[in-house]
Amino acid sequence: MSNVVERLNQRIAEVKQMGFRVRTELLDGPAANWCLLGRQKVVFLDLSHSASEQLLQLDESIASYLAQTQAKPTTTDQQVA
């Protein structure tokens, strides 16, 4: 079993493969999450949290992204009449 820092680094690599930019910031308040900056997907991790908390934040952020993007039809999903 790998340690939490290794799992966090692996998960960050996976998230980058999904097209995200990962930013670590001292957020001091609001929960870490993802957003679109222009056309770039960005996920924020709070440096004030432990590695295990950052891993949880990352998983929650990606789950939120997947829930939002899978709920919205894209133009390729819509049929033209």
RANOR-V672389 format. One record per pair of residues at least 12 apart in sequence whose ideal C-beta (glycine too) atoms are under 6 Angstrom apart, sorted by the first residue. I is the first residue (numbers start at 0). GAP is how many residues later the second one is. D is the distance in whole Angstrom. If there is no record, write none. Layout:
BEGIN
I	GAP	D
I	GAP	D
END
This chain:
BEGIN
3	47	5
3	48	5
4	46	5
6	48	6
7	43	5
7	46	6
7	47	5
10	47	5
18	22	6
19	21	5
19	23	5
20	19	6
20	21	5
21	21	5
22	19	6
22	21	5
23	21	5
23	23	5
24	19	6
25	21	5
25	22	6
26	19	4
31	12	5
31	13	5
31	14	5
31	25	4
32	28	5
33	27	5
33	31	5
42	18	5
44	12	6
END
